[in-house]
């Protein structure tokens, strides 16, 4: 056999339900498998959000994940452990997008002749 050998990355058992919540809300979800990097990149209301999926309350970030999260120059990486936490993230992201739209509207009004 020639060529690269690919292995399937381990996916947390909570991931399928979490992805479904994001997609049902209208988000674009990209599954990612880079070492120590977030599991999901979620495009929602004009922004990309990095999400680390962990199954259960006791699942911890690896030292490499902690380092990656700390070095990330974008918005903080979110951690989702359940469908309920994913629903909460959707609500927060919607609120943030609404605040940004209102801010943009006010700026546009101030700039109008």
Phi and psi restraints in degrees (range 20) as a CNS / XPLOR table:
assign (resid 1 and name C) (resid 2 and name N)
       (resid 2 and name CA) (resid 2 and name C) 1.0 -118.5 20.0 2
assign (resid 2 and name N) (resid 2 and name CA)
       (resid 2 and name C) (resid 3 and name N) 1.0 165.7 20.0 2
assign (resid 2 and name C) (resid 3 and name N)
       (resid 3 and name CA) (resid 3 and name C) 1.0 92.7 20.0 2
assign (resid 3 and name N) (resid 3 and name CA)
       (resid 3 and name C) (resid 4 and name N) 1.0 174.3 20.0 2
assign (resid 3 and name C) (resid 4 and name N)
       (resid 4 and name CA) (resid 4 and name C) 1.0 -69.4 20.0 2
assign (resid 4 and name N) (resid 4 and name CA)
       (resid 4 and name C) (resid 5 and name N) 1.0 151.3 20.0 2
assign (resid 4 and name C) (resid 5 and name N)
       (resid 5 and name CA) (resid 5 and name C) 1.0 -108.3 20.0 2
assign (resid 5 and name N) (resid 5 and name CA)
       (resid 5 and name C) (resid 6 and name N) 1.0 126.5 20.0 2
assign (resid 5 and name C) (resid 6 and name N)
       (resid 6 and name CA) (resid 6 and name C) 1.0 -108.7 20.0 2
assign (resid 6 and name N) (resid 6 and name CA)
       (resid 6 and name C) (resid 7 and name N) 1.0 139.8 20.0 2
assign (resid 6 and name C) (resid 7 and name N)
       (resid 7 and name CA) (resid 7 and name C) 1.0 -112.8 20.0 2
assign (resid 7 and name N) (resid 7 and name CA)
       (resid 7 and name C) (resid 8 and name N) 1.0 152.0 20.0 2
assign (resid 7 and name C) (resid 8 and name N)
       (resid 8 and name CA) (resid 8 and name C) 1.0 -77.9 20.0 2
assign (resid 8 and name N) (resid 8 and name CA)
       (resid 8 and name C) (resid 9 and name N) 1.0 128.3 20.0 2
assign (resid 8 and name C) (resid 9 and name N)
       (resid 9 and name CA) (resid 9 and name C) 1.0 -71.5 20.0 2
assign (resid 9 and name N) (resid 9 and name CA)
       (resid 9 and name C) (resid 10 and name N) 1.0 145.8 20.0 2
assign (resid 9 and name C) (resid 10 and name N)
       (resid 10 and name CA) (resid 10 and name C) 1.0 -68.5 20.0 2
assign (resid 10 and name N) (resid 10 and name CA)
       (resid 10 and name C) (resid 11 and name N) 1.0 130.6 20.0 2
assign (resid 10 and name C) (resid 11 and name N)
       (resid 11 and name CA) (resid 11 and name C) 1.0 -113.0 20.0 2
assign (resid 11 and name N) (resid 11 and name CA)
       (resid 11 and name C) (resid 12 and name N) 1.0 135.2 20.0 2
assign (resid 11 and name C) (resid 12 and name N)
       (resid 12 and name CA) (resid 12 and name C) 1.0 -64.9 20.0 2
assign (resid 12 and name N) (resid 12 and name CA)
       (resid 12 and name C) (resid 13 and name N) 1.0 145.2 20.0 2
assign (resid 12 and name C) (resid 13 and name N)
       (resid 13 and name CA) (resid 13 and name C) 1.0 -66.6 20.0 2
assign (resid 13 and name N) (resid 13 and name CA)
       (resid 13 and name C) (resid 14 and name N) 1.0 -21.6 20.0 2
assign (resid 13 and name C) (resid 14 and name N)
       (resid 14 and name CA) (resid 14 and name C) 1.0 -77.2 20.0 2
assign (resid 14 and name N) (resid 14 and name CA)
       (resid 14 and name C) (resid 15 and name N) 1.0 -13.5 20.0 2
assign (resid 14 and name C) (resid 15 and name N)
       (resid 15 and name CA) (resid 15 and name C) 1.0 -61.3 20.0 2
assign (resid 15 and name N) (resid 15 and name CA)
       (resid 15 and name C) (resid 16 and name N) 1.0 -43.0 20.0 2
assign (resid 15 and name C) (resid 16 and name N)
       (resid 16 and name CA) (resid 16 and name C) 1.0 -58.5 20.0 2
assign (resid 16 and name N) (resid 16 and name CA)
       (resid 16 and name C) (resid 17 and name N) 1.0 -45.8 20.0 2
assign (resid 16 and name C) (resid 17 and name N)
       (resid 17 and name CA) (resid 17 and name C) 1.0 -66.8 20.0 2
assign (resid 17 and name N) (resid 17 and name CA)
       (resid 17 and name C) (resid 18 and name N) 1.0 -38.2 20.0 2
assign (resid 17 and name C) (resid 18 and name N)
       (resid 18 and name CA) (resid 18 and name C) 1.0 -65.7 20.0 2
assign (resid 18 and name N) (resid 18 and name CA)
       (resid 18 and name C) (resid 19 and name N) 1.0 -45.0 20.0 2
assign (resid 18 and name C) (resid 19 and name N)
       (resid 19 and name CA) (resid 19 and name C) 1.0 -60.5 20.0 2
assign (resid 19 and name N) (resid 19 and name CA)
       (resid 19 and name C) (resid 20 and name N) 1.0 -41.6 20.0 2
assign (resid 19 and name C) (resid 20 and name N)
       (resid 20 and name CA) (resid 20 and name C) 1.0 -60.7 20.0 2
assign (resid 20 and name N) (resid 20 and name CA)
       (resid 20 and name C) (resid 21 and name N) 1.0 -42.5 20.0 2
assign (resid 20 and name C) (resid 21 and name N)
       (resid 21 and name CA) (resid 21 and name C) 1.0 -58.7 20.0 2
assign (resid 21 and name N) (resid 21 and name CA)
       (resid 21 and name C) (resid 22 and name N) 1.0 -48.3 20.0 2
assign (resid 21 and name C) (resid 22 and name N)
       (resid 22 and name CA) (resid 22 and name C) 1.0 -62.3 20.0 2
assign (resid 22 and name N) (resid 22 and name CA)
       (resid 22 and name C) (resid 23 and name N) 1.0 -46.4 20.0 2
assign (resid 22 and name C) (resid 23 and name N)
       (resid 23 and name CA) (resid 23 and name C) 1.0 -66.8 20.0 2
assign (resid 23 and name N) (resid 23 and name CA)
       (resid 23 and name C) (resid 24 and name N) 1.0 -39.3 20.0 2
assign (resid 23 and name C) (resid 24 and name N)
       (resid 24 and name CA) (resid 24 and name C) 1.0 -62.9 20.0 2
assign (resid 24 and name N) (resid 24 and name CA)
       (resid 24 and name C) (resid 25 and name N) 1.0 -27.1 20.0 2
assign (resid 24 and name C) (resid 25 and name N)
       (resid 25 and name CA) (resid 25 and name C) 1.0 -80.7 20.0 2
assign (resid 25 and name N) (resid 25 and name CA)
       (resid 25 and name C) (resid 26 and name N) 1.0 -6.8 20.0 2
assign (resid 25 and name C) (resid 26 and name N)
       (resid 26 and name CA) (resid 26 and name C) 1.0 101.7 20.0 2
assign (resid 26 and name N) (resid 26 and name CA)
       (resid 26 and name C) (resid 27 and name N) 1.0 9.0 20.0 2
assign (resid 26 and name C) (resid 27 and name N)
       (resid 27 and name CA) (resid 27 and name C) 1.0 -82.4 20.0 2
assign (resid 27 and name N) (resid 27 and name CA)
       (resid 27 and name C) (resid 28 and name N) 1.0 156.7 20.0 2
assign (resid 27 and name C) (resid 28 and name N)
       (resid 28 and name CA) (resid 28 and name C) 1.0 -93.4 20.0 2
assign (resid 28 and name N) (resid 28 and name CA)
       (resid 28 and name C) (resid 29 and name N) 1.0 130.3 20.0 2
assign (resid 28 and name C) (resid 29 and name N)
       (resid 29 and name CA) (resid 29 and name C) 1.0 -121.9 20.0 2
assign (resid 29 and name N) (resid 29 and name CA)
       (resid 29 and name C) (resid 30 and name N) 1.0 123.6 20.0 2
assign (resid 29 and name C) (resid 30 and name N)
       (resid 30 and name CA) (resid 30 and name C) 1.0 -110.5 20.0 2
assign (resid 30 and name N) (resid 30 and name CA)
       (resid 30 and name C) (resid 31 and name N) 1.0 122.3 20.0 2
assign (resid 30 and name C) (resid 31 and name N)
       (resid 31 and name CA) (resid 31 and name C) 1.0 -82.7 20.0 2
assign (resid 31 and name N) (resid 31 and name CA)
       (resid 31 and name C) (resid 32 and name N) 1.0 135.5 20.0 2
assign (resid 31 and name C) (resid 32 and name N)
       (resid 32 and name CA) (resid 32 and name C) 1.0 -125.4 20.0 2
assign (resid 32 and name N) (resid 32 and name CA)
       (resid 32 and name C) (resid 33 and name N) 1.0 146.6 20.0 2
assign (resid 32 and name C) (resid 33 and name N)
       (resid 33 and name CA) (resid 33 and name C) 1.0 -131.2 20.0 2
assign (resid 33 and name N) (resid 33 and name CA)
       (resid 33 and name C) (resid 34 and name N) 1.0 27.3 20.0 2
assign (resid 33 and name C) (resid 34 and name N)
       (resid 34 and name CA) (resid 34 and name C) 1.0 -74.8 20.0 2
assign (resid 34 and name N) (resid 34 and name CA)
       (resid 34 and name C) (resid 35 and name N) 1.0 143.4 20.0 2
assign (resid 34 and name C) (resid 35 and name N)
       (resid 35 and name CA) (resid 35 and name C) 1.0 -58.2 20.0 2
assign (resid 35 and name N) (resid 35 and name CA)
       (resid 35 and name C) (resid 36 and name N) 1.0 125.4 20.0 2
assign (resid 35 and name C) (resid 36 and name N)
       (resid 36 and name CA) (resid 36 and name C) 1.0 68.9 20.0 2
assign (resid 36 and name N) (resid 36 and name CA)
       (resid 36 and name C) (resid 37 and name N) 1.0 -0.2 20.0 2
assign (resid 36 and name C) (resid 37 and name N)
       (resid 37 and name CA) (resid 37 and name C) 1.0 -91.7 20.0 2
assign (resid 37 and name N) (resid 37 and name CA)
       (resid 37 and name C) (resid 38 and name N) 1.0 160.1 20.0 2
assign (resid 37 and name C) (resid 38 and name N)
       (resid 38 and name CA) (resid 38 and name C) 1.0 -57.2 20.0 2
assign (resid 38 and name N) (resid 38 and name CA)
       (resid 38 and name C) (resid 39 and name N) 1.0 150.7 20.0 2
assign (resid 38 and name C) (resid 39 and name N)
       (resid 39 and name CA) (resid 39 and name C) 1.0 -74.8 20.0 2
assign (resid 39 and name N) (resid 39 and name CA)
       (resid 39 and name C) (resid 40 and name N) 1.0 -32.8 20.0 2
assign (resid 39 and name C) (resid 40 and name N)
       (resid 40 and name CA) (resid 40 and name C) 1.0 -132.7 20.0 2
assign (resid 40 and name N) (resid 40 and name CA)
       (resid 40 and name C) (resid 41 and name N) 1.0 146.2 20.0 2
assign (resid 40 and name C) (resid 41 and name N)
       (resid 41 and name CA) (resid 41 and name C) 1.0 -120.0 20.0 2
assign (resid 41 and name N) (resid 41 and name CA)
       (resid 41 and name C) (resid 42 and name N) 1.0 121.5 20.0 2
assign (resid 41 and name C) (resid 42 and name N)
       (resid 42 and name CA) (resid 42 and name C) 1.0 -114.7 20.0 2
assign (resid 42 and name N) (resid 42 and name CA)
       (resid 42 and name C) (resid 43 and name N) 1.0 116.0 20.0 2
assign (resid 42 and name C) (resid 43 and name N)
       (resid 43 and name CA) (resid 43 and name C) 1.0 -90.4 20.0 2
assign (resid 43 and name N) (resid 43 and name CA)
       (resid 43 and name C) (resid 44 and name N) 1.0 121.1 20.0 2
assign (resid 43 and name C) (resid 44 and name N)
       (resid 44 and name CA) (resid 44 and name C) 1.0 -152.3 20.0 2
assign (resid 44 and name N) (resid 44 and name CA)
       (resid 44 and name C) (resid 45 and name N) 1.0 124.5 20.0 2
assign (resid 44 and name C) (resid 45 and name N)
       (resid 45 and name CA) (resid 45 and name C) 1.0 51.3 20.0 2
assign (resid 45 and name N) (resid 45 and name CA)
       (resid 45 and name C) (resid 46 and name N) 1.0 45.2 20.0 2
assign (resid 45 and name C) (resid 46 and name N)
       (resid 46 and name CA) (resid 46 and name C) 1.0 82.7 20.0 2
assign (resid 46 and name N) (resid 46 and name CA)
       (resid 46 and name C) (resid 47 and name N) 1.0 10.0 20.0 2
assign (resid 46 and name C) (resid 47 and name N)
       (resid 47 and name CA) (resid 47 and name C) 1.0 -136.7 20.0 2
assign (resid 47 and name N) (resid 47 and name CA)
       (resid 47 and name C) (resid 48 and name N) 1.0 153.0 20.0 2
assign (resid 47 and name C) (resid 48 and name N)
       (resid 48 and name CA) (resid 48 and name C) 1.0 -103.6 20.0 2
assign (resid 48 and name N) (resid 48 and name CA)
       (resid 48 and name C) (resid 49 and name N) 1.0 132.6 20.0 2
assign (resid 48 and name C) (resid 49 and name N)
       (resid 49 and name CA) (resid 49 and name C) 1.0 -119.4 20.0 2
assign (resid 49 and name N) (resid 49 and name CA)
       (resid 49 and name C) (resid 50 and name N) 1.0 130.9 20.0 2
assign (resid 49 and name C) (resid 50 and name N)
       (resid 50 and name CA) (resid 50 and name C) 1.0 -89.9 20.0 2
assign (resid 50 and name N) (resid 50 and name CA)
       (resid 50 and name C) (resid 51 and name N) 1.0 132.2 20.0 2
assign (resid 50 and name C) (resid 51 and name N)
       (resid 51 and name CA) (resid 51 and name C) 1.0 -131.4 20.0 2
assign (resid 51 and name N) (resid 51 and name CA)
       (resid 51 and name C) (resid 52 and name N) 1.0 127.1 20.0 2
assign (resid 51 and name C) (resid 52 and name N)
       (resid 52 and name CA) (resid 52 and name C) 1.0 -96.5 20.0 2
assign (resid 52 and name N) (resid 52 and name CA)
       (resid 52 and name C) (resid 53 and name N) 1.0 127.0 20.0 2
assign (resid 52 and name C) (resid 53 and name N)
       (resid 53 and name CA) (resid 53 and name C) 1.0 -99.2 20.0 2
assign (resid 53 and name N) (resid 53 and name CA)
       (resid 53 and name C) (resid 54 and name N) 1.0 129.4 20.0 2
assign (resid 53 and name C) (resid 54 and name N)
       (resid 54 and name CA) (resid 54 and name C) 1.0 -129.9 20.0 2
assign (resid 54 and name N) (resid 54 and name CA)
       (resid 54 and name C) (resid 55 and name N) 1.0 138.0 20.0 2
assign (resid 54 and name C) (resid 55 and name N)
       (resid 55 and name CA) (resid 55 and name C) 1.0 -95.5 20.0 2
assign (resid 55 and name N) (resid 55 and name CA)
       (resid 55 and name C) (resid 56 and name N) 1.0 115.4 20.0 2
assign (resid 55 and name C) (resid 56 and name N)
       (resid 56 and name CA) (resid 56 and name C) 1.0 90.8 20.0 2
assign (resid 56 and name N) (resid 56 and name CA)
       (resid 56 and name C) (resid 57 and name N) 1.0 158.9 20.0 2
assign (resid 56 and name C) (resid 57 and name N)
       (resid 57 and name CA) (resid 57 and name C) 1.0 -69.7 20.0 2
assign (resid 57 and name N) (resid 57 and name CA)
       (resid 57 and name C) (resid 58 and name N) 1.0 -23.6 20.0 2
assign (resid 57 and name C) (resid 58 and name N)
       (resid 58 and name CA) (resid 58 and name C) 1.0 -93.0 20.0 2
assign (resid 58 and name N) (resid 58 and name CA)
       (resid 58 and name C) (resid 59 and name N) 1.0 -10.4 20.0 2
assign (resid 58 and name C) (resid 59 and name N)
       (resid 59 and name CA) (resid 59 and name C) 1.0 -65.4 20.0 2
assign (resid 59 and name N) (resid 59 and name CA)
       (resid 59 and name C) (resid 60 and name N) 1.0 132.6 20.0 2
assign (resid 59 and name C) (resid 60 and name N)
       (resid 60 and name CA) (resid 60 and name C) 1.0 -116.6 20.0 2
assign (resid 60 and name N) (resid 60 and name CA)
       (resid 60 and name C) (resid 61 and name N) 1.0 158.1 20.0 2
assign (resid 60 and name C) (resid 61 and name N)
       (resid 61 and name CA) (resid 61 and name C) 1.0 -71.5 20.0 2
assign (resid 61 and name N) (resid 61 and name CA)
       (resid 61 and name C) (resid 62 and name N) 1.0 145.0 20.0 2
assign (resid 61 and name C) (resid 62 and name N)
       (resid 62 and name CA) (resid 62 and name C) 1.0 -76.5 20.0 2
assign (resid 62 and name N) (resid 62 and name CA)
       (resid 62 and name C) (resid 63 and name N) 1.0 161.6 20.0 2
assign (resid 62 and name C) (resid 63 and name N)
       (resid 63 and name CA) (resid 63 and name C) 1.0 -55.3 20.0 2
assign (resid 63 and name N) (resid 63 and name CA)
       (resid 63 and name C) (resid 64 and name N) 1.0 -39.0 20.0 2
assign (resid 63 and name C) (resid 64 and name N)
       (resid 64 and name CA) (resid 64 and name C) 1.0 -65.3 20.0 2
assign (resid 64 and name N) (resid 64 and name CA)
       (resid 64 and name C) (resid 65 and name N) 1.0 -38.0 20.0 2
assign (resid 64 and name C) (resid 65 and name N)
       (resid 65 and name CA) (resid 65 and name C) 1.0 -66.7 20.0 2
assign (resid 65 and name N) (resid 65 and name CA)
       (resid 65 and name C) (resid 66 and name N) 1.0 -41.3 20.0 2
assign (resid 65 and name C) (resid 66 and name N)
       (resid 66 and name CA) (resid 66 and name C) 1.0 -59.8 20.0 2
assign (resid 66 and name N) (resid 66 and name CA)
       (resid 66 and name C) (resid 67 and name N) 1.0 -43.9 20.0 2
assign (resid 66 and name C) (resid 67 and name N)
       (resid 67 and name CA) (resid 67 and name C) 1.0 -63.6 20.0 2
assign (resid 67 and name N) (resid 67 and name CA)
       (resid 67 and name C) (resid 68 and name N) 1.0 -44.3 20.0 2
assign (resid 67 and name C) (resid 68 and name N)
       (resid 68 and name CA) (resid 68 and name C) 1.0 -62.8 20.0 2
assign (resid 68 and name N) (resid 68 and name CA)
       (resid 68 and name C) (resid 69 and name N) 1.0 -46.1 20.0 2
assign (resid 68 and name C) (resid 69 and name N)
       (resid 69 and name CA) (resid 69 and name C) 1.0 -60.4 20.0 2
assign (resid 69 and name N) (resid 69 and name CA)
       (resid 69 and name C) (resid 70 and name N) 1.0 -42.2 20.0 2
assign (resid 69 and name C) (resid 70 and name N)
       (resid 70 and name CA) (resid 70 and name C) 1.0 -66.3 20.0 2
assign (resid 70 and name N) (resid 70 and name CA)
       (resid 70 and name C) (resid 71 and name N) 1.0 -34.2 20.0 2
assign (resid 70 and name C) (resid 71 and name N)
       (resid 71 and name CA) (resid 71 and name C) 1.0 -83.7 20.0 2
assign (resid 71 and name N) (resid 71 and name CA)
       (resid 71 and name C) (resid 72 and name N) 1.0 -13.8 20.0 2
assign (resid 71 and name C) (resid 72 and name N)
       (resid 72 and name CA) (resid 72 and name C) 1.0 -61.2 20.0 2
assign (resid 72 and name N) (resid 72 and name CA)
       (resid 72 and name C) (resid 73 and name N) 1.0 128.8 20.0 2
assign (resid 72 and name C) (resid 73 and name N)
       (resid 73 and name CA) (resid 73 and name C) 1.0 -93.5 20.0 2
assign (resid 73 and name N) (resid 73 and name CA)
       (resid 73 and name C) (resid 74 and name N) 1.0 -2.5 20.0 2
assign (resid 73 and name C) (resid 74 and name N)
       (resid 74 and name CA) (resid 74 and name C) 1.0 -89.9 20.0 2
assign (resid 74 and name N) (resid 74 and name CA)
       (resid 74 and name C) (resid 75 and name N) 1.0 -161.4 20.0 2
assign (resid 74 and name C) (resid 75 and name N)
       (resid 75 and name CA) (resid 75 and name C) 1.0 -65.4 20.0 2
assign (resid 75 and name N) (resid 75 and name CA)
       (resid 75 and name C) (resid 76 and name N) 1.0 157.4 20.0 2
assign (resid 75 and name C) (resid 76 and name N)
       (resid 76 and name CA) (resid 76 and name C) 1.0 -57.9 20.0 2
assign (resid 76 and name N) (resid 76 and name CA)
       (resid 76 and name C) (resid 77 and name N) 1.0 143.0 20.0 2
assign (resid 76 and name C) (resid 77 and name N)
       (resid 77 and name CA) (resid 77 and name C) 1.0 -69.4 20.0 2
assign (resid 77 and name N) (resid 77 and name CA)
       (resid 77 and name C) (resid 78 and name N) 1.0 130.9 20.0 2
assign (resid 77 and name C) (resid 78 and name N)
       (resid 78 and name CA) (resid 78 and name C) 1.0 -90.4 20.0 2
assign (resid 78 and name N) (resid 78 and name CA)
       (resid 78 and name C) (resid 79 and name N) 1.0 151.1 20.0 2
assign (resid 78 and name C) (resid 79 and name N)
       (resid 79 and name CA) (resid 79 and name C) 1.0 -116.4 20.0 2
assign (resid 79 and name N) (resid 79 and name CA)
       (resid 79 and name C) (resid 80 and name N) 1.0 126.0 20.0 2
assign (resid 79 and name C) (resid 80 and name N)
       (resid 80 and name CA) (resid 80 and name C) 1.0 -117.8 20.0 2
assign (resid 80 and name N) (resid 80 and name CA)
       (resid 80 and name C) (resid 81 and name N) 1.0 123.3 20.0 2
assign (resid 80 and name C) (resid 81 and name N)
       (resid 81 and name CA) (resid 81 and name C) 1.0 -108.2 20.0 2
assign (resid 81 and name N) (resid 81 and name CA)
       (resid 81 and name C) (resid 82 and name N) 1.0 -9.3 20.0 2
assign (resid 81 and name C) (resid 82 and name N)
       (resid 82 and name CA) (resid 82 and name C) 1.0 -158.5 20.0 2
assign (resid 82 and name N) (resid 82 and name CA)
       (resid 82 and name C) (resid 83 and name N) 1.0 168.4 20.0 2
assign (resid 82 and name C) (resid 83 and name N)
       (resid 83 and name CA) (resid 83 and name C) 1.0 -59.8 20.0 2
assign (resid 83 and name N) (resid 83 and name CA)
       (resid 83 and name C) (resid 84 and name N) 1.0 -40.0 20.0 2
assign (resid 83 and name C) (resid 84 and name N)
       (resid 84 and name CA) (resid 84 and name C) 1.0 -61.8 20.0 2
assign (resid 84 and name N) (resid 84 and name CA)
       (resid 84 and name C) (resid 85 and name N) 1.0 -40.2 20.0 2
assign (resid 84 and name C) (resid 85 and name N)
       (resid 85 and name CA) (resid 85 and name C) 1.0 -68.1 20.0 2
assign (resid 85 and name N) (resid 85 and name CA)
       (resid 85 and name C) (resid 86 and name N) 1.0 -34.9 20.0 2
assign (resid 85 and name C) (resid 86 and name N)
       (resid 86 and name CA) (resid 86 and name C) 1.0 -65.3 20.0 2
assign (resid 86 and name N) (resid 86 and name CA)
       (resid 86 and name C) (resid 87 and name N) 1.0 -41.5 20.0 2
assign (resid 86 and name C) (resid 87 and name N)
       (resid 87 and name CA) (resid 87 and name C) 1.0 -60.3 20.0 2
assign (resid 87 and name N) (resid 87 and name CA)
       (resid 87 and name C) (resid 88 and name N) 1.0 -42.1 20.0 2
assign (resid 87 and name C) (resid 88 and name N)
       (resid 88 and name CA) (resid 88 and name C) 1.0 -61.6 20.0 2
assign (resid 88 and name N) (resid 88 and name CA)
       (resid 88 and name C) (resid 89 and name N) 1.0 -43.2 20.0 2
assign (resid 88 and name C) (resid 89 and name N)
       (resid 89 and name CA) (resid 89 and name C) 1.0 -60.9 20.0 2
assign (resid 89 and name N) (resid 89 and name CA)
       (resid 89 and name C) (resid 90 and name N) 1.0 -42.0 20.0 2
assign (resid 89 and name C) (resid 90 and name N)
       (resid 90 and name CA) (resid 90 and name C) 1.0 -59.0 20.0 2
assign (resid 90 and name N) (resid 90 and name CA)
       (resid 90 and name C) (resid 91 and name N) 1.0 -44.3 20.0 2
assign (resid 90 and name C) (resid 91 and name N)
       (resid 91 and name CA) (resid 91 and name C) 1.0 -62.4 20.0 2
assign (resid 91 and name N) (resid 91 and name CA)
       (resid 91 and name C) (resid 92 and name N) 1.0 -44.0 20.0 2
assign (resid 91 and name C) (resid 92 and name N)
       (resid 92 and name CA) (resid 92 and name C) 1.0 -63.4 20.0 2
assign (resid 92 and name N) (resid 92 and name CA)
       (resid 92 and name C) (resid 93 and name N) 1.0 -45.7 20.0 2
assign (resid 92 and name C) (resid 93 and name N)
       (resid 93 and name CA) (resid 93 and name C) 1.0 -63.5 20.0 2
assign (resid 93 and name N) (resid 93 and name CA)
       (resid 93 and name C) (resid 94 and name N) 1.0 -39.2 20.0 2
assign (resid 93 and name C) (resid 94 and name N)
       (resid 94 and name CA) (resid 94 and name C) 1.0 -63.3 20.0 2
assign (resid 94 and name N) (resid 94 and name CA)
       (resid 94 and name C) (resid 95 and name N) 1.0 -43.4 20.0 2
assign (resid 94 and name C) (resid 95 and name N)
       (resid 95 and name CA) (resid 95 and name C) 1.0 -61.9 20.0 2
assign (resid 95 and name N) (resid 95 and name CA)
       (resid 95 and name C) (resid 96 and name N) 1.0 -44.9 20.0 2
assign (resid 95 and name C) (resid 96 and name N)
       (resid 96 and name CA) (resid 96 and name C) 1.0 -61.7 20.0 2
assign (resid 96 and name N) (resid 96 and name CA)
       (resid 96 and name C) (resid 97 and name N) 1.0 -40.9 20.0 2
assign (resid 96 and name C) (resid 97 and name N)
       (resid 97 and name CA) (resid 97 and name C) 1.0 -65.3 20.0 2
assign (resid 97 and name N) (resid 97 and name CA)
       (resid 97 and name C) (resid 98 and name N) 1.0 -38.2 20.0 2
assign (resid 97 and name C) (resid 98 and name N)
       (resid 98 and name CA) (resid 98 and name C) 1.0 -66.2 20.0 2
assign (resid 98 and name N) (resid 98 and name CA)
       (resid 98 and name C) (resid 99 and name N) 1.0 -40.9 20.0 2
assign (resid 98 and name C) (resid 99 and name N)
       (resid 99 and name CA) (resid 99 and name C) 1.0 -62.1 20.0 2
assign (resid 99 and name N) (resid 99 and name CA)
       (resid 99 and name C) (resid 100 and name N) 1.0 -43.2 20.0 2
assign (resid 99 and name C) (resid 100 and name N)
       (resid 100 and name CA) (resid 100 and name C) 1.0 -64.3 20.0 2
assign (resid 100 and name N) (resid 100 and name CA)
       (resid 100 and name C) (resid 101 and name N) 1.0 -42.0 20.0 2
assign (resid 100 and name C) (resid 101 and name N)
       (resid 101 and name CA) (resid 101 and name C) 1.0 -61.4 20.0 2
assign (resid 101 and name N) (resid 101 and name CA)
       (resid 101 and name C) (resid 102 and name N) 1.0 -42.6 20.0 2
assign (resid 101 and name C) (resid 102 and name N)
       (resid 102 and name CA) (resid 102 and name C) 1.0 -64.8 20.0 2
assign (resid 102 and name N) (resid 102 and name CA)
       (resid 102 and name C) (resid 103 and name N) 1.0 -41.8 20.0 2
assign (resid 102 and name C) (resid 103 and name N)
       (resid 103 and name CA) (resid 103 and name C) 1.0 -60.5 20.0 2
assign (resid 103 and name N) (resid 103 and name CA)
       (resid 103 and name C) (resid 104 and name N) 1.0 -46.8 20.0 2
assign (resid 103 and name C) (resid 104 and name N)
       (resid 104 and name CA) (resid 104 and name C) 1.0 -60.8 20.0 2
assign (resid 104 and name N) (resid 104 and name CA)
       (resid 104 and name C) (resid 105 and name N) 1.0 -39.9 20.0 2
assign (resid 104 and name C) (resid 105 and name N)
       (resid 105 and name CA) (resid 105 and name C) 1.0 -62.1 20.0 2
assign (resid 105 and name N) (resid 105 and name CA)
       (resid 105 and name C) (resid 106 and name N) 1.0 -44.3 20.0 2
assign (resid 105 and name C) (resid 106 and name N)
       (resid 106 and name CA) (resid 106 and name C) 1.0 -65.9 20.0 2
assign (resid 106 and name N) (resid 106 and name CA)
       (resid 106 and name C) (resid 107 and name N) 1.0 -40.1 20.0 2
assign (resid 106 and name C) (resid 107 and name N)
       (resid 107 and name CA) (resid 107 and name C) 1.0 -62.6 20.0 2
assign (resid 107 and name N) (resid 107 and name CA)
       (resid 107 and name C) (resid 108 and name N) 1.0 -43.7 20.0 2
assign (resid 107 and name C) (resid 108 and name N)
       (resid 108 and name CA) (resid 108 and name C) 1.0 -60.8 20.0 2
assign (resid 108 and name N) (resid 108 and name CA)
       (resid 108 and name C) (resid 109 and name N) 1.0 -41.2 20.0 2
assign (resid 108 and name C) (resid 109 and name N)
       (resid 109 and name CA) (resid 109 and name C) 1.0 -62.4 20.0 2
assign (resid 109 and name N) (resid 109 and name CA)
       (resid 109 and name C) (resid 110 and name N) 1.0 -40.5 20.0 2
assign (resid 109 and name C) (resid 110 and name N)
       (resid 110 and name CA) (resid 110 and name C) 1.0 -68.7 20.0 2
assign (resid 110 and name N) (resid 110 and name CA)
       (resid 110 and name C) (resid 111 and name N) 1.0 -30.9 20.0 2
assign (resid 110 and name C) (resid 111 and name N)
       (resid 111 and name CA) (resid 111 and name C) 1.0 -85.2 20.0 2
assign (resid 111 and name N) (resid 111 and name CA)
       (resid 111 and name C) (resid 112 and name N) 1.0 -15.2 20.0 2
assign (resid 111 and name C) (resid 112 and name N)
       (resid 112 and name CA) (resid 112 and name C) 1.0 -67.8 20.0 2
assign (resid 112 and name N) (resid 112 and name CA)
       (resid 112 and name C) (resid 113 and name N) 1.0 142.4 20.0 2
